[in-house]
């Protein structure tokens, strides 16, 4: 009895030792790195230098990611000039999001004086690829004549395209153009319809525009505007 019990213990020892090693190994990584590391976004875990090495090797997506990290200051101090450089390289390679981000930096004048013609050029490049945000921003520039020739008709078409892409704020701009007769004949019912649509979509600030215009038209026109708004896809 004693001998058989000793033999069983010896046979089970390797399994016990192996289990102890596995348990220890599973604990070690948690002690070897900060627990918060696991909760960081993957961009921050990899780091700017990693993306820049891939970007220097010609990886266009890495150029864009490096621009993002430099612009937002993730894992490094914010560096708009560095971000602009990486965005430009990716933009010139046709990366649509980089084209848009570069345009924003140029529009705002980050890392240098504002360059509205340059911003318009890159918004146009991204808009040509169908990016809704770029369609909207380009429309604003053409609407106001900033960096490009003022062209309300082109702005109207761009706002409509941006709206189809999900930019609800474009409905407010369409309302303003119809209310003022810019780029299209003046039409208060159509303008109110766009304000109604924007209000239903939850666009901030449109309630004041809608209330003001609603007070200038008849009850029948308000009903017509509501019916028109309901038909807007």
N, C-alpha and C positions, 0 to 999 in steps of 0.2 A: 504493500500500500504506500509506504513512505517512498520507495524507489519510483513507483509509477507517478506519484505526485510531483516529485523532483523533476522527472523527465518531462512532464507536461509544462512545468514552469519554464524549463530551459527552452522548450520548443516555442513557447509563446513570447519569450523575451525579445527576439528580433522584431516581431510585429509591434511590440510595445515601444521599442526604441525607434522604429520607423515612424510610428504615429507621433511620438514626441518631437521628432525632427520636423515632420510636416507641420505640426502646430506652431513650432518655433519659427519656421520659415514664413508661415502666413502672418505672423505678428511683426516680423522684422521690417517690411516695407512701411508700415504705419509709423514705426519709430525712426525710420531713416529719412523721411521727408515730412514737411509740414502737412497736417491733415487738410488744411484749407486749399492746398495745391490741387486736390481732386475736384474742388468746387469751382476752380477758375475756368473761364471760357477757354476753348482750345487755342485761340489765337494767342492768348497770354502765356499759355503753357509752352508753346513752341518758341515764341519770341521773334523779335524783329530781325536779329542777325541771321536766323535760320531762313527767313523769307528772302532776305537780301542776297544770301548766297545762291538760293535757287533763282532769284531774279537775274542776278549777274550771269547765270548760265542760260538765260533766255526764256525762263518760265513766265509767261505773261500774267497768269493768275497770281503768281507770287509777287510780281511787280505791284499789282493792285493791292494785295494784302499788306505789303510793306508800306504802301502809301497810307492805308487805313490805320495801321499801328502808329505810324509817325504822326499822322494828323490827330488821332485821339489820345496819344500819349500812353499807349498800353505797353507796359514793360520798358518804357523809355520816357524822357521828357517830351512834351508836345513839340513838334518841329514842322511847322507848315511848309517851310522851304524844302525840306527833305521829302515831305509828303507830295508836294507839287512836282518834284523831280520824278518820283516813282509813278505818280498818276500820269504824267505826260508820256513817259515811256510806254506804259500800258495803253494809254489812249491812242498813241500813234500806231500801236499794233492792233487797234480795233476793239479794245475792251470797252464795252458800252458803259459799265458802271464807272470805270476810271474816267471816261470822257465826261460823264456827268459830274463827278466829284471835282475834277480839274476845273470845269466851268464854274462851279460854286466858289472855289478858292479864288479864281480870277475875278469873279463878280464881287466878292466881298473884299478883295484886296489883301487877302492873307499872304504873308511873306513877300510883301511888295505892294506897289500901287495897284489899284483896281484897273482891270483891263476888260472893259465891257465888250469891245469888238471881239476880243479873244474868247470871252465867256460865251458870246452869241455863237461863235464858230463851233465851239465844242458842244454847246447845247444842241446846235443843229446836227452835229455828227451823231449824237446820242438819239435825237429825235428821229433821224433817218432810220435808226435801228428799232424805232417804235417804243422807246422808253417813256412811259407816261409822264414821269416827273420832268423829263427834259422837254417834252412837248409843252407842258404847262409853263415852265420857266422861259422858254423861247417865246411863247405867246405873250408873256408879260413884257419882255424886252421889245417885241414888235408893237405891242399895244401902246407902249409909252415912248417908243423911239429911243431906247437906251442902247447905244452901241451899234444899232442898226437903223435903217430908215424906218420911220413910223409907218405901219401898215395894218390898220384895224381889220381889214378884210382877212388878211393872212392870220392875224391874231384870233379872229373868230373861229376859223377852221381849226387852228391848233388847240384852242380851248375845247372845242367839240371833240377832237381826237383824244385829248387828255381826259375828258370826262368819260369817254368810252373805255379808257384804260383804268378807271377807278379813282380819278382825282376829283372828288366831289366839290372842292373849292372852285373848280372851273365853272360850275353852275352860277356862282355869284358873279364872276367876270362876264359871263354870257348875259346875265340879267342887266348888268351895267351897260354893256354895249347896246343892247336892244332899247334900254330906257333912254339912252342919250343919242341913239341913232348913229353910232360909230361903226362903220364897216357893214352896216345893214340898215334898212329903213327903220325909223323910230316906231316902236310898237310897245305900248305900255302893258298890254295884256300879256304879250310874250315875255316881257321883262318880269312881270309879276309871277308868271308861271315858273320861270327859272328860280326866282327867289323862293317860291313855295317848295320847289323841288329841293333846293339847298337846305331849307329849314327842315324838311322831312329827313334829309340825310344827316342832320345834326351839325352842319357847318357853323362854327362860332361866328357871331357878329352879324349874321344875315337878318336876324329878327328886326333890327332897327330899320334896315333898308326896306324890308317887306312891309312893315307897319306904315312907314312914310308913304310908300307908293300906293298901298291899299287905300289910304285916305284920299288919294287923288283921282280914283276911278270909281265908277258906279258899282252897285251891288251885282248887276248883271255881268259886268266885266270881271269882277272878283270871282264869280262862279265860273266864268269861261276860263279864267286863268287856272283855277283849281282843276278843272277838267283837263286842260292842256297839260298841266304838271303831272297828272296821273298817267298820261300816255308816254311820258318821257321814259325810255328804257333805263 
